[in-house]
Amino acid sequence: MTPEGSTHVDTALFPVAAAVKGPPPALSPPTLLAFGYVTLVATALAFVAWFTGLRRLPAGTVGLIGLLNPVTGVLLGTAVAGETVTVQQLCGLALVLAGVVLGRPGRAGRRDGSRTPPHPVSGECPAGAPSIREPS
């Protein structure tokens, strides 16, 4: 299903939900503040941070950073909400962190054990590599 299709389904379900459940409840000031926080901080700031990271870091690194979302959620739940961390969660956190460390682009190696050379950033070929130039 395409994203456009889901919008039409949501729009079509709204009258049915309103008929069955009644109108949505009135929003209290704390609820409106929570929606504002989620909109401005958790969404807009995260959007800016994500695309700033894509602009400045390799895409593989930014993809791995996304794996840290559940780690952050568990740690914030523990620190802010006073939740307890189970042994299963600690094992999951350790697996995620190990995956991030092992998956770093700088650690990607070849089967023969040598590391892949870094790609040139400036568009120039590394020393000894053939270059293709336009004829003068």
C-alpha positions as CSV (number, residue, x, y, z in Angstrom):
1,M,0.0,0.0,0.0
2,T,1.3,3.4,-0.9
3,P,1.5,6.3,1.6
4,E,-1.1,8.1,-0.5
5,G,-3.4,5.1,-0.1
6,S,-3.1,5.1,3.7
7,T,-4.1,8.8,3.9
8,H,-7.3,8.0,2.0
9,V,-8.0,5.0,4.3
10,D,-7.4,7.2,7.4
11,T,-9.7,9.9,6.0
12,A,-12.4,7.3,5.2
13,L,-12.2,5.7,8.7
14,F,-12.6,9.0,10.5
15,P,-16.4,9.3,10.0
16,V,-16.8,5.6,11.0
17,A,-14.7,6.1,14.2
18,A,-16.6,9.3,15.0
19,A,-20.0,7.5,14.6
20,V,-18.9,4.6,16.7
21,K,-16.9,6.3,19.4
22,G,-18.2,9.8,19.3
23,P,-16.2,13.0,18.8
24,P,-12.7,13.1,20.0
25,P,-12.2,14.3,23.6
26,A,-11.3,17.9,24.3
27,L,-7.6,18.5,24.7
28,S,-6.4,19.8,28.0
29,P,-3.5,22.4,28.2
30,P,-1.0,19.7,29.3
31,T,-2.0,17.5,26.4
32,L,-1.6,20.5,24.0
33,L,1.8,21.2,25.5
34,A,2.8,17.5,25.0
35,F,1.7,17.7,21.3
36,G,3.7,20.9,20.9
37,Y,6.7,19.2,22.4
38,V,6.4,16.2,20.2
39,T,5.9,18.4,17.2
40,L,8.7,20.9,17.8
41,V,11.4,19.0,19.8
42,A,11.0,15.3,19.1
43,T,10.1,15.7,15.4
44,A,11.5,19.0,14.0
45,L,14.7,19.0,16.0
46,A,15.3,15.3,15.3
47,F,14.7,16.0,11.6
48,V,17.3,18.8,11.6
49,A,19.8,16.7,13.5
50,W,19.3,13.7,11.2
51,F,19.9,15.7,8.0
52,T,22.8,17.7,9.5
53,G,24.4,14.3,10.3
54,L,23.7,13.1,6.7
55,R,25.4,16.3,5.4
56,R,28.5,15.9,7.6
57,L,28.9,12.1,8.1
58,P,29.0,9.1,5.8
59,A,25.6,7.6,5.2
60,G,26.7,4.3,6.8
61,T,27.5,6.1,10.0
62,V,24.2,8.0,10.1
63,G,22.4,4.7,9.5
64,L,24.1,3.1,12.5
65,I,23.3,6.1,14.6
66,G,19.6,5.4,14.0
67,L,20.1,2.1,15.8
68,L,20.8,4.0,19.0
69,N,17.2,5.2,19.3
70,P,16.0,2.3,21.4
71,V,19.2,2.6,23.6
72,T,18.3,6.2,24.2
73,G,14.7,5.4,25.0
74,V,15.7,2.7,27.5
75,L,18.2,5.0,29.2
76,L,15.9,7.9,29.3
77,G,13.1,5.7,30.7
78,T,15.4,4.6,33.4
79,A,16.8,8.1,34.2
80,V,13.6,10.2,33.8
81,A,10.7,7.9,34.4
82,G,12.4,5.7,37.1
83,E,11.8,2.5,35.1
84,T,13.8,-0.6,35.9
85,V,16.1,-2.2,33.3
86,T,15.7,-6.0,33.0
87,V,18.5,-8.5,32.1
88,Q,16.9,-9.0,28.7
89,Q,17.0,-5.2,28.0
90,L,20.7,-5.0,29.1
91,C,21.5,-7.9,26.7
92,G,19.6,-6.1,23.9
93,L,21.5,-2.8,24.7
94,A,24.8,-4.7,24.6
95,L,23.9,-6.3,21.3
96,V,22.9,-3.0,19.7
97,L,26.0,-1.2,20.9
98,A,28.2,-4.1,19.7
99,G,26.5,-3.9,16.3
100,V,27.1,-0.2,16.1
101,V,30.8,-0.6,17.0
102,L,31.4,-3.5,14.7
103,G,29.4,-1.9,11.8
104,R,31.3,1.3,11.7
105,P,32.4,2.1,8.1
106,G,36.0,2.4,9.1
107,R,36.0,-1.2,10.4
108,A,34.8,-2.7,7.1
109,G,37.5,-4.9,5.9
110,R,38.1,-7.3,3.0
111,R,38.1,-11.1,3.4
112,D,41.9,-11.2,3.2
113,G,42.0,-9.1,6.4
114,S,43.2,-5.8,4.8
115,R,41.1,-2.7,5.3
116,T,39.5,-1.0,2.4
117,P,41.3,2.2,1.4
118,P,39.4,5.5,2.0
119,H,37.6,6.9,-1.0
120,P,39.0,10.2,-2.3
121,V,36.8,13.1,-1.2
122,S,38.1,15.8,-3.6
123,G,37.4,13.8,-6.7
124,E,41.1,13.2,-7.3
125,C,42.4,9.7,-7.9
126,P,44.8,8.2,-5.3
127,A,48.4,7.9,-6.1
128,G,49.1,5.2,-8.7
129,A,45.5,4.9,-9.8
130,P,44.6,5.5,-13.4
131,S,42.6,8.6,-14.1
132,I,40.2,9.4,-16.9
133,R,40.6,12.9,-18.1
134,E,38.9,14.8,-20.9
135,P,41.2,15.2,-23.9
136,S,42.6,18.7,-24.3
